[in-house]
Amino acid sequence: MNAKHIITGVSETDFSGYPDCRDAFIKSLNVSINLSMDQQFVIHTPLMWLDKEETWKLADELNVLDYIRNKTLTCYEGVIGDGCGVCPACKLRKNGLEKYLMTLKGGEA
């Protein structure tokens, strides 16, 4: 592939108990994997300091809200889109989306 950049949607802001979403882990992972590879690459975490509501807002601003909502994976049970609805990651995703949609309607989050 010759990939030089890897982009992941992890976020430490809405930390739900998964240590692999922490900034320190991702930075450490980037260094460790680069030490073991012949080529260098960078892991990017553009959502690291955004909460879920801000993430949905960004998706909407980029005109990819429906794509992100239906085609991406947050669920630790592997269910694409709205997920299982039970795991902490799914609950955070749903709550963030509801807050964002409420702000669009002019309501309070």
N, CA, C and O atoms as a GROMACS GRO file, in nm:
protein
  436
    1MET      N    1   0.080  -0.121   0.000
    1MET     CA    2   0.000   0.000   0.000
    1MET      C    3   0.083   0.126   0.000
    1MET      O    4   0.041   0.228  -0.055
    2ASN      N    5   0.199   0.121   0.060
    2ASN     CA    6   0.283   0.240   0.076
    2ASN      C    7   0.213   0.352   0.151
    2ASN      O    8   0.235   0.470   0.123
    3ALA      N    9   0.130   0.317   0.246
    3ALA     CA   10   0.059   0.417   0.326
    3ALA      C   11   0.159   0.495   0.410
    3ALA      O   12   0.248   0.437   0.473
    4LYS      N   13   0.144   0.624   0.410
    4LYS     CA   14   0.228   0.711   0.492
    4LYS      C   15   0.149   0.773   0.607
    4LYS      O   16   0.206   0.823   0.704
    5HIS      N   17   0.016   0.768   0.595
    5HIS     CA   18  -0.070   0.828   0.695
    5HIS      C   19  -0.185   0.733   0.728
    5HIS      O   20  -0.247   0.675   0.639
    6ILE      N   21  -0.211   0.717   0.857
    6ILE     CA   22  -0.324   0.637   0.904
    6ILE      C   23  -0.411   0.731   0.987
    6ILE      O   24  -0.361   0.800   1.076
    7ILE      N   25  -0.539   0.734   0.958
    7ILE     CA   26  -0.631   0.823   1.030
    7ILE      C   27  -0.727   0.737   1.111
    7ILE      O   28  -0.788   0.644   1.058
    8THR      N   29  -0.739   0.768   1.239
    8THR     CA   30  -0.829   0.694   1.325
    8THR      C   31  -0.920   0.791   1.400
    8THR      O   32  -0.880   0.905   1.426
    9GLY      N   33  -1.039   0.747   1.435
    9GLY     CA   34  -1.137   0.834   1.498
    9GLY      C   35  -1.142   0.823   1.649
    9GLY      O   36  -1.246   0.851   1.709
   10VAL      N   37  -1.034   0.783   1.712
   10VAL     CA   38  -1.034   0.771   1.857
   10VAL      C   39  -1.044   0.908   1.923
   10VAL      O   40  -1.001   1.009   1.868
   11SER      N   41  -1.103   0.910   2.043
   11SER     CA   42  -1.120   1.034   2.117
   11SER      C   43  -1.100   1.009   2.266
   11SER      O   44  -1.163   0.922   2.325
   12GLU      N   45  -1.012   1.086   2.324
   12GLU     CA   46  -0.990   1.077   2.468
   12GLU      C   47  -1.093   1.160   2.544
   12GLU      O   48  -1.116   1.136   2.663
   13THR      N   49  -1.154   1.256   2.478
   13THR     CA   50  -1.248   1.348   2.543
   13THR      C   51  -1.369   1.273   2.599
   13THR      O   52  -1.407   1.295   2.714
   14ASP      N   53  -1.428   1.187   2.519
   14ASP     CA   54  -1.541   1.106   2.564
   14ASP      C   55  -1.493   0.967   2.602
   14ASP      O   56  -1.550   0.867   2.557
   15PHE      N   57  -1.391   0.960   2.682
   15PHE     CA   58  -1.329   0.834   2.721
   15PHE      C   59  -1.430   0.743   2.788
   15PHE      O   60  -1.491   0.780   2.888
   16SER      N   61  -1.447   0.626   2.732
   16SER     CA   62  -1.546   0.533   2.786
   16SER      C   63  -1.482   0.410   2.847
   16SER      O   64  -1.542   0.303   2.851
   17GLY      N   65  -1.360   0.425   2.894
   17GLY     CA   66  -1.294   0.315   2.962
   17GLY      C   67  -1.205   0.231   2.873
   17GLY      O   68  -1.151   0.129   2.918
   18TYR      N   69  -1.187   0.270   2.748
   18TYR     CA   70  -1.103   0.194   2.657
   18TYR      C   71  -0.966   0.262   2.648
   18TYR      O   72  -0.954   0.369   2.589
   19PRO      N   73  -0.862   0.200   2.706
   19PRO     CA   74  -0.731   0.265   2.710
   19PRO      C   75  -0.668   0.286   2.573
   19PRO      O   76  -0.577   0.368   2.558
   20ASP      N   77  -0.714   0.214   2.471
   20ASP     CA   78  -0.658   0.231   2.337
   20ASP      C   79  -0.706   0.359   2.270
   20ASP      O   80  -0.664   0.388   2.157
   21CYS      N   81  -0.792   0.435   2.334
   21CYS     CA   82  -0.841   0.562   2.279
   21CYS      C   83  -0.766   0.682   2.337
   21CYS      O   84  -0.794   0.796   2.300
   22ARG      N   85  -0.673   0.658   2.426
   22ARG     CA   86  -0.600   0.768   2.488
   22ARG      C   87  -0.489   0.820   2.397
   22ARG      O   88  -0.425   0.743   2.325
   23ASP      N   89  -0.466   0.949   2.402
   23ASP     CA   90  -0.363   1.014   2.321
   23ASP      C   91  -0.225   0.952   2.347
   23ASP      O   92  -0.150   0.927   2.253
   24ALA      N   93  -0.192   0.929   2.473
   24ALA     CA   94  -0.061   0.873   2.506
   24ALA      C   95  -0.042   0.735   2.443
   24ALA      O   96   0.068   0.702   2.397
   25PHE      N   97  -0.147   0.654   2.440
   25PHE     CA   98  -0.138   0.522   2.378
   25PHE      C   99  -0.112   0.533   2.229
   25PHE      O  100  -0.025   0.464   2.175
   26ILE      N  101  -0.188   0.620   2.160
   26ILE     CA  102  -0.173   0.634   2.016
   26ILE      C  103  -0.032   0.683   1.981
   26ILE      O  104   0.029   0.634   1.886
   27LYS      N  105   0.019   0.779   2.056
   27LYS     CA  106   0.155   0.829   2.031
   27LYS      C  107   0.258   0.718   2.052
   27LYS      O  108   0.351   0.703   1.974
   28SER      N  109   0.240   0.641   2.158
   28SER     CA  110   0.330   0.530   2.186
   28SER      C  111   0.321   0.424   2.076
   28SER      O  112   0.422   0.369   2.033
   29LEU      N  113   0.199   0.394   2.032
   29LEU     CA  114   0.177   0.297   1.925
   29LEU      C  115   0.246   0.343   1.797
   29LEU      O  116   0.310   0.263   1.729
   30ASN      N  117   0.233   0.469   1.765
   30ASN     CA  118   0.295   0.525   1.644
   30ASN      C  119   0.447   0.504   1.648
   30ASN      O  120   0.507   0.460   1.549
   31VAL      N  121   0.508   0.535   1.760
   31VAL     CA  122   0.653   0.518   1.775
   31VAL      C  123   0.689   0.370   1.767
   31VAL      O  124   0.781   0.334   1.693
   32SER      N  125   0.620   0.285   1.839
   32SER     CA  126   0.653   0.142   1.843
   32SER      C  127   0.641   0.076   1.706
   32SER      O  128   0.729   0.000   1.666
   33ILE      N  129   0.533   0.105   1.636
   33ILE     CA  130   0.514   0.043   1.505
   33ILE      C  131   0.617   0.096   1.406
   33ILE      O  132   0.669   0.020   1.324
   34ASN      N  133   0.647   0.225   1.411
   34ASN     CA  134   0.749   0.280   1.321
   34ASN      C  135   0.885   0.216   1.346
   34ASN      O  136   0.962   0.196   1.252
   35LEU      N  137   0.916   0.183   1.471
   35LEU     CA  138   1.043   0.117   1.502
   35LEU      C  139   1.050  -0.023   1.441
   35LEU      O  140   1.159  -0.074   1.415
   36SER      N  141   0.935  -0.084   1.420
   36SER     CA  142   0.933  -0.221   1.368
   36SER      C  143   0.913  -0.230   1.216
   36SER      O  144   0.911  -0.340   1.161
   37MET      N  145   0.897  -0.118   1.150
   37MET     CA  146   0.868  -0.117   1.006
   37MET      C  147   0.986  -0.061   0.927
   37MET      O  148   1.070   0.012   0.980
   38ASP      N  149   0.990  -0.097   0.800
   38ASP     CA  150   1.092  -0.042   0.710
   38ASP      C  151   1.057   0.098   0.663
   38ASP      O  152   1.145   0.175   0.626
   39GLN      N  153   0.928   0.132   0.665
   39GLN     CA  154   0.882   0.264   0.622
   39GLN      C  155   0.819   0.337   0.740
   39GLN      O  156   0.765   0.275   0.832
   40GLN      N  157   0.827   0.468   0.736
   40GLN     CA  158   0.769   0.549   0.842
   40GLN      C  159   0.629   0.596   0.803
   40GLN      O  160   0.601   0.620   0.685
   41PHE      N  161   0.542   0.607   0.901
   41PHE     CA  162   0.408   0.662   0.879
   41PHE      C  163   0.365   0.736   1.004
   41PHE      O  164   0.428   0.725   1.109
   42VAL      N  165   0.256   0.810   0.991
   42VAL     CA  166   0.204   0.889   1.102
   42VAL      C  167   0.059   0.849   1.127
   42VAL      O  168  -0.020   0.838   1.033
   43ILE      N  169   0.025   0.828   1.254
   43ILE     CA  170  -0.114   0.804   1.292
   43ILE      C  171  -0.174   0.939   1.329
   43ILE      O  172  -0.125   1.008   1.418
   44HIS      N  173  -0.281   0.975   1.260
   44HIS     CA  174  -0.351   1.101   1.284
   44HIS      C  175  -0.478   1.075   1.364
   44HIS      O  176  -0.549   0.978   1.340
   45THR      N  177  -0.507   1.162   1.459
   45THR     CA  178  -0.625   1.148   1.544
   45THR      C  179  -0.702   1.281   1.547
   45THR      O  180  -0.700   1.351   1.648
   46PRO      N  181  -0.768   1.316   1.437
   46PRO     CA  182  -0.833   1.447   1.429
   46PRO      C  183  -0.949   1.467   1.527
   46PRO      O  184  -0.991   1.580   1.550
   47LEU      N  185  -0.999   1.360   1.585
   47LEU     CA  186  -1.111   1.371   1.678
   47LEU      C  187  -1.069   1.362   1.825
   47LEU      O  188  -1.153   1.364   1.914
   48MET      N  189  -0.939   1.352   1.850
   48MET     CA  190  -0.888   1.322   1.984
   48MET      C  191  -0.945   1.416   2.091
   48MET      O  192  -0.976   1.370   2.201
   49TRP      N  193  -0.960   1.542   2.063
   49TRP     CA  194  -1.002   1.637   2.165
   49TRP      C  195  -1.142   1.692   2.141
   49TRP      O  196  -1.180   1.794   2.198
   50LEU      N  197  -1.220   1.623   2.057
   50LEU     CA  198  -1.360   1.660   2.034
   50LEU      C  199  -1.450   1.565   2.110
   50LEU      O  200  -1.422   1.446   2.118
   51ASP      N  201  -1.558   1.618   2.168
   51ASP     CA  202  -1.656   1.527   2.227
   51ASP      C  203  -1.746   1.477   2.113
   51ASP      O  204  -1.732   1.520   1.999
   52LYS      N  205  -1.837   1.387   2.144
   52LYS     CA  206  -1.919   1.325   2.039
   52LYS      C  207  -2.010   1.427   1.970
   52LYS      O  208  -2.032   1.418   1.849
   53GLU      N  209  -2.063   1.521   2.045
   53GLU     CA  210  -2.147   1.623   1.982
   53GLU      C  211  -2.066   1.703   1.881
   53GLU      O  212  -2.112   1.730   1.770
   54GLU      N  213  -1.944   1.742   1.918
   54GLU     CA  214  -1.857   1.816   1.827
   54GLU      C  215  -1.818   1.732   1.705
   54GLU      O  216  -1.802   1.785   1.595
   55THR      N  217  -1.803   1.603   1.726
   55THR     CA  218  -1.770   1.512   1.616
   55THR      C  219  -1.883   1.507   1.515
   55THR      O  220  -1.859   1.512   1.394
   56TRP      N  221  -2.008   1.498   1.563
   56TRP     CA  222  -2.123   1.498   1.472
   56TRP      C  223  -2.135   1.632   1.400
   56TRP      O  224  -2.169   1.636   1.281
   57LYS      N  225  -2.106   1.740   1.470
   57LYS     CA  226  -2.111   1.872   1.406
   57LYS      C  227  -2.008   1.879   1.294
   57LYS      O  228  -2.039   1.927   1.185
   58LEU      N  229  -1.887   1.831   1.318
   58LEU     CA  230  -1.783   1.831   1.216
   58LEU      C  231  -1.826   1.747   1.096
   58LEU      O  232  -1.807   1.788   0.981
   59ALA      N  233  -1.884   1.630   1.121
   59ALA     CA  234  -1.931   1.544   1.012
   59ALA      C  235  -2.035   1.617   0.928
   59ALA      O  236  -2.034   1.608   0.805
   60ASP      N  237  -2.124   1.689   0.994
   60ASP     CA  238  -2.227   1.764   0.923
   60ASP      C  239  -2.165   1.877   0.841
   60ASP      O  240  -2.202   1.898   0.726
   61GLU      N  241  -2.071   1.949   0.900
   61GLU     CA  242  -2.004   2.058   0.830
   61GLU      C  243  -1.929   2.009   0.706
   61GLU      O  244  -1.916   2.081   0.607
   62LEU      N  245  -1.880   1.886   0.713
   62LEU     CA  246  -1.808   1.826   0.600
   62LEU      C  247  -1.902   1.753   0.503
   62LEU      O  248  -1.857   1.689   0.408
   63ASN      N  249  -2.033   1.764   0.529
   63ASN     CA  250  -2.136   1.700   0.445
   63ASN      C  251  -2.123   1.548   0.438
   63ASN      O  252  -2.148   1.487   0.334
   64VAL      N  253  -2.082   1.487   0.550
   64VAL     CA  254  -2.070   1.342   0.554
   64VAL      C  255  -2.147   1.282   0.673
   64VAL      O  256  -2.120   1.169   0.714
   65LEU      N  257  -2.240   1.357   0.728
   65LEU     CA  258  -2.311   1.311   0.848
   65LEU      C  259  -2.381   1.177   0.822
   65LEU      O  260  -2.368   1.085   0.903
   66ASP      N  261  -2.455   1.164   0.713
   66ASP     CA  262  -2.525   1.039   0.685
   66ASP      C  263  -2.428   0.924   0.663
   66ASP      O  264  -2.452   0.812   0.708
   67TYR      N  265  -2.319   0.952   0.593
   67TYR     CA  266  -2.219   0.847   0.571
   67TYR      C  267  -2.161   0.801   0.705
   67TYR      O  268  -2.156   0.681   0.733
   68ILE      N  269  -2.119   0.896   0.788
   68ILE     CA  270  -2.061   0.861   0.918
   68ILE      C  271  -2.163   0.786   1.002
   68ILE      O  272  -2.130   0.688   1.069
   69ARG      N  273  -2.288   0.832   0.999
   69ARG     CA  274  -2.392   0.770   1.081
   69ARG      C  275  -2.419   0.626   1.040
   69ARG      O  276  -2.444   0.541   1.126
   70ASN      N  277  -2.414   0.596   0.912
   70ASN     CA  278  -2.456   0.465   0.863
   70ASN      C  279  -2.343   0.371   0.824
   70ASN      O  280  -2.365   0.250   0.815
   71LYS      N  281  -2.224   0.422   0.800
   71LYS     CA  282  -2.117   0.338   0.744
   71LYS      C  283  -1.994   0.324   0.832
   71LYS      O  284  -1.900   0.254   0.795
   72THR      N  285  -1.993   0.390   0.948
   72THR     CA  286  -1.874   0.380   1.032
   72THR      C  287  -1.900   0.294   1.155
   72THR      O  288  -2.014   0.262   1.188
   73LEU      N  289  -1.791   0.258   1.220
   73LEU     CA  290  -1.797   0.165   1.332
   73LEU      C  291  -1.745   0.231   1.459
   73LEU      O  292  -1.631   0.276   1.464
   74THR      N  293  -1.827   0.234   1.560
   74THR     CA  294  -1.789   0.278   1.694
   74THR      C  295  -1.802   0.162   1.792
   74THR      O  296  -1.726   0.151   1.888
   75CYS      N  297  -1.898   0.077   1.766
   75CYS     CA  298  -1.938  -0.032   1.854
   75CYS      C  299  -1.827  -0.136   1.877
   75CYS      O  300  -1.765  -0.184   1.783
   76TYR      N  301  -1.805  -0.168   2.003
   76TYR     CA  302  -1.707  -0.270   2.038
   76TYR      C  303  -1.761  -0.411   2.016
   76TYR      O  304  -1.689  -0.508   2.035
   77GLU      N  305  -1.888  -0.422   1.978
   77GLU     CA  306  -1.945  -0.552   1.939
   77GLU      C  307  -1.938  -0.570   1.788
   77GLU      O  308  -1.976  -0.675   1.736
   78GLY      N  309  -1.888  -0.468   1.716
   78GLY     CA  310  -1.869  -0.479   1.573
   78GLY      C  311  -1.989  -0.445   1.487
   78GLY      O  312  -1.991  -0.477   1.369
   79VAL      N  313  -2.090  -0.380   1.546
   79VAL     CA  314  -2.211  -0.346   1.472
   79VAL      C  315  -2.194  -0.208   1.408
   79VAL      O  316  -2.181  -0.108   1.479
   80ILE      N  317  -2.196  -0.203   1.275
   80ILE     CA  318  -2.178  -0.078   1.201
   80ILE      C  319  -2.301   0.011   1.217
   80ILE      O  320  -2.412  -0.038   1.239
   81GLY      N  321  -2.280   0.140   1.206
   81GLY     CA  322  -2.391   0.237   1.213
   81GLY      C  323  -2.426   0.268   1.357
   81GLY      O  324  -2.340   0.308   1.435
   82ASP      N  325  -2.552   0.251   1.392
   82ASP     CA  326  -2.598   0.284   1.528
   82ASP      C  327  -2.543   0.188   1.634
   82ASP      O  328  -2.554   0.216   1.754
   83GLY      N  329  -2.485   0.078   1.592
   83GLY     CA  330  -2.421  -0.014   1.686
   83GLY      C  331  -2.519  -0.097   1.766
   83GLY      O  332  -2.637  -0.106   1.734
   84CYS      N  333  -2.466  -0.158   1.871
   84CYS     CA  334  -2.546  -0.248   1.955
   84CYS      C  335  -2.638  -0.170   2.049
   84CYS      O  336  -2.741  -0.222   2.093
   85GLY      N  337  -2.600  -0.046   2.079
   85GLY     CA  338  -2.680   0.036   2.170
   85GLY      C  339  -2.656   0.008   2.317
   85GLY      O  340  -2.715   0.073   2.403
   86VAL      N  341  -2.571  -0.088   2.347
   86VAL     CA  342  -2.550  -0.129   2.486
   86VAL      C  343  -2.410  -0.094   2.537
   86VAL      O  344  -2.395  -0.050   2.651
   87CYS      N  345  -2.309  -0.112   2.454
   87CYS     CA  346  -2.171  -0.088   2.500
   87CYS      C  347  -2.151   0.062   2.524
   87CYS      O  348  -2.222   0.144   2.466
   88PRO      N  349  -2.054   0.099   2.609
   88PRO     CA  350  -2.032   0.240   2.640
   88PRO      C  351  -2.004   0.326   2.516
   88PRO      O  352  -2.048   0.441   2.509
   89ALA      N  353  -1.933   0.271   2.418
   89ALA     CA  354  -1.903   0.348   2.296
   89ALA      C  355  -2.031   0.381   2.220
   89ALA      O  356  -2.045   0.492   2.169
   90CYS      N  357  -2.123   0.287   2.212
   90CYS     CA  358  -2.250   0.311   2.143
   90CYS      C  359  -2.335   0.414   2.217
   90CYS      O  360  -2.399   0.499   2.156
   91LYS      N  361  -2.334   0.406   2.348
   91LYS     CA  362  -2.411   0.502   2.427
   91LYS      C  363  -2.357   0.643   2.409
   91LYS      O  364  -2.434   0.738   2.394
   92LEU      N  365  -2.224   0.658   2.409
   92LEU     CA  366  -2.163   0.789   2.389
   92LEU      C  367  -2.196   0.842   2.249
   92LEU      O  368  -2.229   0.960   2.233
   93ARG      N  369  -2.188   0.755   2.149
   93ARG     CA  370  -2.218   0.796   2.011
   93ARG      C  371  -2.362   0.844   1.999
   93ARG      O  372  -2.389   0.949   1.941
   94LYS      N  373  -2.455   0.766   2.054
   94LYS     CA  374  -2.597   0.801   2.047
   94LYS      C  375  -2.626   0.931   2.121
   94LYS      O  376  -2.697   1.017   2.070
   95ASN      N  377  -2.572   0.945   2.241
   95ASN     CA  378  -2.596   1.067   2.320
   95ASN      C  379  -2.539   1.190   2.249
   95ASN      O  380  -2.602   1.296   2.249
   96GLY      N  381  -2.422   1.176   2.190
   96GLY     CA  382  -2.362   1.288   2.117
   96GLY      C  383  -2.445   1.328   1.996
   96GLY      O  384  -2.463   1.446   1.969
   97LEU      N  385  -2.496   1.228   1.923
   97LEU     CA  386  -2.580   1.257   1.807
   97LEU      C  387  -2.709   1.325   1.850
   97LEU      O  388  -2.752   1.423   1.788
   98GLU      N  389  -2.771   1.275   1.956
   98GLU     CA  390  -2.895   1.336   2.004
   98GLU      C  391  -2.872   1.480   2.046
   98GLU      O  392  -2.955   1.567   2.016
   99LYS      N  393  -2.762   1.508   2.116
   99LYS     CA  394  -2.730   1.645   2.157
   99LYS      C  395  -2.711   1.734   2.035
   99LYS      O  396  -2.761   1.846   2.031
  100TYR      N  397  -2.639   1.684   1.935
  100TYR     CA  398  -2.615   1.764   1.815
  100TYR      C  399  -2.746   1.792   1.741
  100TYR      O  400  -2.771   1.905   1.702
  101LEU      N  401  -2.827   1.690   1.723
  101LEU     CA  402  -2.954   1.708   1.651
  101LEU      C  403  -3.045   1.805   1.728
  101LEU      O  404  -3.120   1.881   1.666
  102MET      N  405  -3.039   1.802   1.860
  102MET     CA  406  -3.118   1.894   1.941
  102MET      C  407  -3.072   2.038   1.919
  102MET      O  408  -3.155   2.129   1.911
  103THR      N  409  -2.942   2.060   1.908
  103THR     CA  410  -2.893   2.197   1.883
  103THR      C  411  -2.936   2.246   1.746
  103THR      O  412  -2.959   2.366   1.728
  104LEU      N  413  -2.949   2.156   1.649
  104LEU     CA  414  -2.996   2.195   1.515
  104LEU      C  415  -3.140   2.243   1.520
  104LEU      O  416  -3.180   2.331   1.445
  105LYS      N  417  -3.216   2.183   1.610
  105LYS     CA  418  -3.358   2.220   1.622
  105LYS      C  419  -3.376   2.342   1.711
  105LYS      O  420  -3.488   2.388   1.732
  106GLY      N  421  -3.266   2.395   1.764
  106GLY     CA  422  -3.274   2.513   1.848
  106GLY      C  423  -3.303   2.482   1.993
  106GLY      O  424  -3.329   2.572   2.073
  107GLY      N  425  -3.298   2.354   2.029
  107GLY     CA  426  -3.323   2.314   2.167
  107GLY      C  427  -3.196   2.319   2.249
  107GLY      O  428  -3.088   2.348   2.198
  108GLU      N  429  -3.210   2.291   2.373
  108GLU     CA  430  -3.096   2.285   2.463
  108GLU      C  431  -3.040   2.146   2.463
  108GLU      O  432  -3.114   2.048   2.459
  109ALA      N  433  -2.909   2.137   2.468
  109ALA     CA  434  -2.842   2.007   2.470
  109ALA      C  435  -2.850   1.945   2.607
  109ALA      O  436  -2.799   1.835   2.628
   0.00000   0.00000   0.00000
